[in-house]
Amino acid sequence: MELRINRRALVGLGLAAAVAASSMAALRTDPGTASSHREAPKILGMPQVDNTDVYAFVSPDKPGTVTLLANWIPFQEPHGGPNFYPWDTGARYNIKIDNDGDARTDITYQWTFRDEDRRGNDTFLSNKGPVTSLDDPDLLYRQRYTLKRITPHGTRTLVSDGVAAPSNLGPASMPDYATLRAQSIAGVPGGGRTFAGQSDEAFFLDLRVFDFLYGGDLSEVGQDTTRGYNVNTIGLQVPQKDLALKGDPERNPVIGVCSTTDKFNGGKYVQVSRLCNPLVNEVVAPAGLKDAYNALDPSRDADVAPLVKRVNDPEVARLLQAVYGIKAPATPRDDLVQIFLTGVAKRTGPIKADLNSQVLNKDAGKLRPSELLRLNMSIPPSKDPNRLGVLAGDLQGFPNGRRLIDDVVDIELQAVAGAALSGKLVPGLTDKVDRNDKPSLQSFPYIPLPSNVAVNQR
C-alpha cells in the first residue's frame, strides 16, 4: 500500500487521539470497572481484572508477524508476598480485533487460567527450594491456561495446557528467571507464539499530572512513577494473515485492537474492564463515566453523546490554557475524532494522510467510529525508532499502533495542545520521562523481565 503522509499535519496525533477515544466511551450501568492503572472507582478493589496497557506493533525481528501485548494488575511491588500476583481464575482475559471497520469484534483471543496449588497446610511459601524450571517439584504454586481463538465462524482451542510464568519471587527462589520465562512461551498453530506471566511495567510516565497538571507550574516532572513495579502480561505473536480481513494483509492491512476482561458474576460473564488506547479513561472520561466506559463495547461508542462531547471539547486542553496559558484550539476538535475514532485517512477528516484507518482496507465496508488502537501492518519496523512516533515522522509509532518505546504521554500532551493543527510542538510541554528504565528485549515477548528488587529502598 502506498502511504502519502503529511508529516506537518500529523505532528500531534497522540493525546488528541486519547481525547477523542475516551469521549466516545460509554454510558452503561452494568457493573464495570476501570481499564488503566486504577483510574475508575470500581476497579480499585479488583486489580486482578484491571487492564493497564495495550501494545500492537509489527514484530521487529519477524516483520511478517504482529505482536500484541496486554497488561493487567498495576503497581505490583516485587516483594508482594505471600500471595504475589496470580491471574483471576474466574475471569476471561481478551485481546480483540476489528479488521473491517464496523467496530464489531471479528477475532477474539481469549485466555482463561486455573490453579495448581500444592502448598496445602504445610507451608506459606510458594516454593520449597530454588526453582530452576516450570516443572520443578520445588515450585508449589503455578497456573495453567487455555487460549482460544473465537470468530463468528466458531471457536478453536490454540493452547490447552499452557503454563504461565510465575511471579518473580526473588533471586534465592528463582535464580534464573529468564529461563522460566523462556520455558513459558508456547507455540500457536500456524506459526505463532504466546506468553502469559509477570513482566516489568514498561509504561513510563510521571503520574503527578493528577496533581493539578504537574504541580501547576511543571515543577513536578521527571520522575518515572512506575519505575520498579511489575505487571502481568499476555502476549501473542501471529502472522499478519491471521488478523487481516479475509486473511489478506496486502489488500487489508489495518486492524483495530482492544483488550477487555470479563468477570464471572451472577451466573454469567460480564465485561468489567477495557483498554484500547492509553490514557483514555484517565484523562478524557469524567469521573462519573469512568466505570461505564469499561463496560462498553466499541461498537456502541459512537452513540454516547456525553463522551463524544468530551472529545470535541477536551478538558485537558482547557486546563492547559487555564494553568499554563497554552491557548486551546478551537472546537469542535475534528482532528481528534479522526485520530481516535475513525483512524487517519484522507477520507475520514481534516488530516489529509493515509495512515491507519480501516477505510484503507480494500474489502472493508462502512466505517463506524469507535475507540480502538489502530495498526497499519504494511508499515515496516523503523530502522531508527523515535519515541515520539508519528509526531516525529516515525510512522510505525503511536498512534499507528503502540510500541514499548513510544512516549505516549508527551505525544498526547502535544496533540491535545494543538500540535496536530499547528504543526508545531509546544516548548517545554513534557513530563520529562522519555524512556523506560529497562530496555525492551530483542525477541518475543519483547517486554522486559520483571523486577525482583523492592521499590522502597533505603
N, C-alpha and C positions, 0 to 999 in steps of 0.2 A: 504494500500500500504506500502511495506517495503521501508524505507529510509536508504540508506547507505551513510553517509556524510563524506567526507574527510575534517575535520574541518580546517586542515592546508591549504588545497587548497582553502577553501572558505574565508580565513581571510580578504579579502578586497573587497567584492562584490560591494559596494556602488557606488562610483563615476565612478568606472570602468564601471559600468552599465550606469551611466549617460552619460559618454563619448560615449559609444557605441550607446546609444539610439539616441542622438541628431545627430550624424553624419549621421545617416541613414535617416534623416528627409526629406526635401522636396525642390524641385526646381519648384514651381509653381508660376505663375504670377497672380493668382486670388487675389482679394482684401482681403488678410488675415491679421490677427493681431497676436500679440504675446501671449503666453499662460501662462506666470508665472511672476507675480509681475513686470509688466511694462517693460519687458526686450526687447521687439521688438519695432521698431519705430512707427508702425501704431496703436499699442494698447494704446499709451499714451493718445489719445483723445477718447478712447472707454472703459472706466473702467467697465461699466455695463456688458460687454461681455468678460471680461478678466479672463480666468481661472487662478487660482493661485496654487492649490494643489489638489491632489487626494490621498485618503486613501482607502485601501482594507484589511480587516482582518476578521478572524473567530471571531464571537462575543464572548467576554469573559464570558458573563453571559448566552448565548444561543449558545452553541457550534455547534448545528445543523444548524446554520444560518451564513450568511456572511453579514457584514456591509460595505457599500460603501458610502464614503463621497466625495463630490467635492465642492471646494470653488471658489468664484468669487469676484470681486470688491476689490482689495487690498488696504491696508493702509487707512481704514476707521477711521477717527478721531471721537471718540464717540459724540462730540458736533457739528457734521457737519450739523446743520440745515440751512435753514428751510426745505430743500428737503430730507435730510438724504440719505438713500441708497436703493431705490426701485429696483426691478428686471425690466429688459427691456421687455416691453410688445410686442416689435417687434422682439423678439429673441426666439430661441428654445434652451433649456439647456439639454444636453445629457450626460448620462453615458452609455458607450458601452462595450459589452462583446464579445470577441472571444474565443470560447471554443474548437475549433477543430484544431487550429494552422495554419490555412491558411491565417491569417491576415485580413480576411474579418469579418465584424461585424455580429455576429449571433443574438444578442439581443441588442436592444436599449431601455433604459428607458428615456422617454422624458417629460420634464416639460415645460409648457407654462403658462404665467401669464397674468392677467387682473386687471385693477384698479377698486376700489370702492372709489370714491373721493367725499365727501360731504362738502368740505371746501368752494367751490364756491367763491363768492366775499365778504364773511362775515368775514374771518379770515385768518391770515397767519400761524396759528398753526395747528398741526395735531390732536390735541385733545382739548376738551373744559372742561376737568376735569380729575381727576385721573382715569386711565384705569385699571379696575380690571378683565376684561375678553375680549376675542377676539370679542364678540358680544356686548360689552359695547357701548351704544349710544354716549358716550363721545369720542370714537375713530372715528375720522372723515375721516381718510385715511387708507385703508387696501388693500391688494392684495390677490386675489384668484388664484388658479392654477388648471390645469388639468394635470394628469400624465397618459401617455400611455406606453404600452409595445409593441414594434414593432419587429417582426421577419419576415423571408421570407414567413411565412405562413399566415401573416396578422397582424392587429393592434387591440389591446384590450385596452379600457379605464379602468384603475385601480382606479383612483380617479378623479371625475368630478367637485368637488366643494371644494377643499381643501383651507384652509386659511393659508397664510404664517404668521409666527411670525414677527411682525413689528420691525423696528429699535428700539433699546433701547433709548428712548427719555430722560431718566433721572429719578431719584427717585421721583420727585414730580408728574411727568406724569404717571409713571409706577412703583408704589411702590413694586410690587411683580412680577418681570419679569419672574421668574422661572415658575410661574403659567401660564403665557401667552404662554411660550414655550411648556409646557406640554399639553396645550389645542390644540396646533397647530399640534401635532403628529397624523397622520391619519392612520387607518388600511388599509392594502392592501389585496385583495383577496388571499387566500391560506396561510395566516398566517404571512404576512409581515407587515412592518410599514414604513412610510415615513415622512419626515420633510423638510420644507423649511423655512429659516429665518436667522436672523443675529446671529453670533457666535463670540467668541474670535478668534483672529488669533493664531492658535496653532502651526504654523511653527516657530520654534525658531532658530535663527542664527544671526551671525554678518555679515551684508552686506558690511562691509568695505573690503571684499575680492576684491571689484572692485576698491579699492584704492591701486593699484599695489600689490595685494595679501597681504592684512592686513598690509599696510604701508611699505612693502619691508623688514621688519625685525621682523614680527609677534608681533609688538608692539600694533597694532590696533585690539585687540581681547577682548572677554569677555563682550561685550555689545550686548544685545538682541535687534536688530534693530526694530523688530516688536512688542515688548512689549507694551501693552496698546491699540493696534489697533484692529479693528474688521474686519470681512469679512462676506459675505453672503454664506450660506451653504445649499446644497441639500443633504439629507441623505436618504438611503434606506437600510432596513434590510429585507432579504428574505431567505427562506430555500435554502440550497445548491442545491437541486434538480432543483430549478428554473433557476439556472445558468449553471449547468453542461451539457456537451454534452450528448444528449439522455436522459437527466433528471436523470442520474446515477452518483452521485458523488463518489461512491466507485470504479467504473471502470474508471471514467474520472474526477479526482479531480482538474485538473489545468485549470485555466481561465486566460485570459488576459484582462486587464481593461484600459480604456481610457475615458477621458471626452472631449467633444467638445461643442462649441457654434455656432449656425447658426443664422445669421442676415439677416432679410428680406431686400433685396437690388435689385433694378432694376426688380421688379416683381417676384423674386424668393428668396429662402433661400440659402445663401452661407456660408460655414464653414469659420469662421474668427478667431477661437481660438481652441487650442488643448493642453491638458496636460495629460501625462501618468505618466512617472517617474519624480521625482523632479529634478530641476536644469539642465535639458537637454538643453532647448533653451537658458538659460542664459549663461552657461559656455562652451558649446560644439559647438553650431552653431555659425559661424562668423556673424558679424553684417549684412552683405549683404544677408544672407539666413534666418534670423530670421522670417521675415514676411511670407516667403514661407513655412517654416516648419508648421505654424499654419493652412495653407490651405490644407495640405496634408493628405490624408487618409493613415492609417498604411499599407494598402495592397500595397502601392507604395514605401514604404521606401527602400526596397532592390534595387530599380532601380536608386537611386540618388547617383551617384559616388562621387561628392564633399563632401557629408556629410559622406558617408562611409569612405572616406579618413580621415576625422576628428576623426573618432572612432579609426581607426588603428594607427593614429599618433596624439594623443590628445594634443591640445595646452597647457592645464593645466599642463601636465607632463613636457613639455619643459620649461614652466615658472618656475615650482618648481625647475628645475635643474639650470636655469639661475639665479634665485633670491636667492635661498636658498642652492644651491649645492646638492640637493637631486637627485641623478642620475636617469634619466628617464629609464624605462625598454625598452628593445629592441622592435622595431616594426617589423612586424605588431602586433597589440595587439589582438590576437585571443581570449584571456581571456575576453576582454571587449565585443567583438562581441557576445560571448557566453552568457555573463551575461545579456546583454541588448537586444539583437535582437533575440535570439533563446530560452532563458531560459537555466537553468543549468541542464544538464543530461549527463550521460556517453557517449551518442551517439552524443552529439552536439558540443563537443570541448575539450580543454585540461583539464578542471576541471572535474575530474572523480568522479562525485557525482550525484545522482538523487534527484533533489530538486524541480524545478518549471518550467520545460519545458513541453509544451503540447504534446511532443512525449511520455510522461509518461501516457497519456490518451490511454487506450486500443483501443478505437474506432476512434482515430484520423487518418487523412490521412497524406499527405505530408506536412511537416512543411515549412512555408515561413517566413524568417526573417522579423521582424517588431519590432518597439519600442513600447512596452506595459509594464505596470506594471503587473507582473505575480504572481499569488497566488495559492499555493497548499492548497486546502481546507481540505485535510486529516491531516494536521499537526495541532494538538490541541493548544489552547491558552497556553502560557507559565505560569507556576506557579510562576516563578521569572523572569519577563521580563527584558531584558538588553537593554539599549539604543543603543548599537552598533549592535544589531540584529545578523544576521548570522555571522558577523565578530567576535562576542564573543561566538559563539556556540548556540545562541538562534535562532532556525530555524524558528520560527514564525515571526521573524522580517525582516526588509528591508535587501535585496531586494526581499525576499519572501513576496510579498505584502508590505504594509506600515501601521504601527500603529501610533497613535498620539504621542507616546513616542519615536519613533525612531529618533536618531540623524543623519539624513541623510547627513548633511554637513561633519561631522567627518568621517563617513563611506566612503563617496565618495572621500574625500581628501586622505585617506589612500589607497583606491583602485587604484586611478589614479597614486599614487606614487609607486605602485608595490606590495602592501601587498598581493594581491591575488596570486602573483607569488612567493614571498619570504617567505610567511607565518609569516612575522614579521611586527609589527607596527613601523612606523617611530616616534621616540620620539619627543614630542612637536608639532607635526603637528595637530593642533586643533584650532577651533575658540573660545574655552573655553566657549561656551554656550551649556550647557549639558541638559537642560530641559526647558519646558515651565514654565512661571511664575504662571500659573493656572493648577491645576491637572485635568486630564481627569475625566469625570463623570463615574459612575458605571453602567449606563444603557443607552440605545439608546436615543439620538444620540451620546453620549459619549463626543463630543467636548464641551468645557466649554462655559458657558453663556457669552454673550457679555459684555464688559465693558461699564460703563456709567460715567467713570472718565476721565477727559481731559488728553491727553498725555503730553501736555506742561503745567507744573505747577511751581509756584514759592513758 
